[in-house]
Amino acid sequence: MSTSARRGRRPGAPDTRAAILAAAREQFATAGFSGTTIRAVAAEAGVDAALVHHYFGTKDDLFVAALELPVDPRVVLAPAIAQGPDGAGERMLRVFLSVWDDPAHRLPLLGLVRGLLEPSGQKLVRDGFLKVVIGPIGVALGVEEPERRMPLVASQVLGLILVRYLLEVEPVASMPADELVEIYAPTIQRYLTGPLP
């Protein structure tokens, strides 16, 4: 029996999951989120597409796994989103700061952000992260024009990441979380539910 005809899990390869993730990272970086297919990832990893679905579920789930985030933002933000649009800016910002201010999470997140500053990483943020993580938040909250509002929210959050955690610009870098929430949350809330020009 020819080994090239085999499908499914590769025999004797305990690192199949890692191979799928490596292939996914490569595909998402080169083809973007919309240009990546489960079949293409499977082909590059040398496995059947069903095995990719078995390990990771949907393409969205595969994308988040490929980012290697220390937490799944969809999961940690779910309780804040479940309470509805009123006050969502403050709740989401508190979750965001609690994750980033946790020393166990900060180093891997900083590594990810530095990688996203590369040209291929920019495509991942624009075509993937905004579509898979940020966009669905607006839909789940039921805000009007989520396709317009959520990139505005992302601009505030990404700006805060850059200034507080990557560049460590004072006084933002050392401000207590409560103070940052007081300053930033009203702007995020306005982007979510306030009038837009």
C-alpha positions in Angstrom: 0.0 0.0 0.0 1.4 3.4 -1.0 2.0 5.8 1.8 1.1 8.7 -0.5 -2.5 7.3 -0.8 -3.1 7.4 3.0 -5.4 10.0 4.4 -6.3 11.1 7.9 -3.9 11.1 10.8 -0.3 10.4 10.0 0.8 7.2 11.7 3.4 7.6 14.5 3.2 11.4 14.4 2.4 12.8 17.8 3.0 16.3 16.6 0.2 16.3 14.0 -1.6 19.1 15.9 1.6 21.2 15.9 2.0 20.6 12.1 -1.5 21.7 11.5 -0.9 24.9 13.5 2.3 25.6 11.7 0.6 25.2 8.3 -2.3 27.4 9.4 0.1 30.2 10.6 1.8 30.0 7.2 -1.4 30.0 5.2 -3.0 32.8 7.2 0.2 34.9 7.0 0.6 34.5 3.2 -3.0 34.2 1.9 -4.8 36.2 4.7 -7.9 35.0 6.5 -10.3 35.0 3.5 -7.7 33.4 1.2 -7.0 30.5 3.6 -9.0 27.3 3.4 -9.1 24.3 5.7 -8.2 22.1 2.7 -5.1 24.2 2.0 -4.0 24.0 5.6 -4.6 20.2 5.6 -2.6 19.8 2.4 0.4 21.8 3.7 0.3 19.8 7.0 0.0 16.5 5.1 -3.3 15.5 6.7 -6.9 15.1 5.7 -9.2 18.2 6.1 -11.4 16.2 8.5 -8.5 15.9 10.9 -8.1 19.7 10.9 -11.8 20.0 11.8 -11.4 17.3 14.4 -8.6 19.2 16.2 -9.8 22.8 15.7 -13.5 22.9 14.6 -14.2 25.9 12.4 -11.8 28.1 10.4 -12.4 30.9 13.0 -11.3 28.5 15.8 -8.2 27.5 13.8 -7.3 31.1 13.2 -7.5 31.9 16.9 -5.5 28.8 17.8 -2.9 29.7 15.2 -2.4 33.1 16.9 -1.2 31.1 20.0 -2.9 33.6 22.4 -2.6 32.8 26.1 -6.4 33.2 26.3 -9.2 33.1 23.8 -10.5 36.7 23.6 -13.9 35.4 22.5 -14.2 33.4 25.7 -12.9 36.0 28.2 -15.0 38.7 26.7 -18.2 36.6 26.5 -19.5 37.6 30.0 -18.9 41.3 29.3 -20.8 41.0 26.0 -23.6 39.0 27.4 -24.7 41.9 29.6 -25.6 44.0 26.5 -24.4 47.2 24.9 -25.0 49.6 27.9 -21.7 49.8 29.8 -20.0 47.3 27.4 -17.1 49.7 26.8 -16.2 49.7 30.5 -16.7 46.0 31.0 -14.7 45.0 27.9 -11.9 47.4 28.8 -11.7 45.9 32.3 -11.4 42.4 30.8 -8.8 43.6 28.4 -6.6 45.3 31.1 -6.9 42.3 33.4 -5.5 40.0 30.7 -2.7 42.4 29.6 -1.7 43.4 33.1 -1.3 39.7 34.1 2.4 39.0 34.0 1.8 35.4 32.8 0.0 36.7 29.7 1.9 39.9 28.9 5.1 38.4 27.4 3.4 36.0 25.0 1.0 38.9 24.0 3.9 41.3 23.4 5.5 38.7 21.2 2.4 38.3 19.2 2.0 42.1 18.8 5.5 42.5 17.6 4.9 39.8 15.0 1.7 41.6 13.9 3.7 44.7 13.1 5.4 42.8 10.2 3.7 43.0 6.8 2.2 39.5 6.9 1.0 40.2 10.5 -0.8 43.4 9.4 -2.9 41.2 7.0 -3.7 38.9 9.9 -5.0 41.8 12.0 -6.9 43.4 9.2 -8.4 40.4 7.5 -8.5 37.9 10.4 -8.6 39.3 13.9 -11.0 42.1 13.1 -13.3 39.7 11.3 -13.1 36.7 13.7 -12.8 38.5 17.1 -13.7 42.2 16.9 -16.5 42.2 14.4 -18.6 39.5 16.1 -18.5 41.5 19.3 -20.5 44.3 17.7 -22.9 41.8 16.2 -23.3 40.0 19.6 -23.9 43.4 21.3 -26.5 44.3 18.7 -24.9 47.7 17.9 -25.9 49.5 14.8 -23.4 49.5 12.0 -21.0 47.0 13.6 -18.8 47.0 10.5 -18.2 50.7 11.1 -18.1 50.9 14.8 -15.9 47.9 15.7 -12.8 49.1 13.8 -13.1 52.4 15.8 -13.2 50.3 19.0 -10.1 48.4 17.8 -8.3 51.6 17.1 -8.6 52.6 20.8 -7.6 49.1 22.0 -4.7 48.7 19.7 -3.5 52.3 20.5 -3.6 51.5 24.2 -1.6 48.3 23.6 1.0 50.2 21.7 1.4 53.1 24.1 1.0 51.2 27.4 2.6 47.8 26.8 4.8 48.0 23.8 6.3 51.5 23.9 5.7 52.0 27.7 4.9 55.7 27.3 4.3 57.4 30.6 2.0 58.2 32.3 -0.1 55.6 30.5 2.3 52.8 31.2 2.0 53.0 34.9 -1.5 54.3 35.3 -3.8 52.1 37.5 -6.4 50.1 35.5 -9.3 52.0 37.1 -7.9 55.3 35.9 -7.4 54.0 32.4 -11.0 52.7 32.4 -12.2 56.1 33.5 -10.3 57.8 30.7 -10.8 55.3 27.8 -14.2 53.6 28.5 -16.4 56.6 27.6 -14.7 56.9 24.2 -15.1 53.1 23.5 -18.7 53.3 24.6 -19.3 56.2 22.3 -17.9 54.2 19.4 -20.2 51.3 20.4 -23.5 53.1 21.0 -23.1 56.9 20.5 -23.9 58.9 17.4 -21.4 58.8 14.6 -21.0 61.5 12.0 
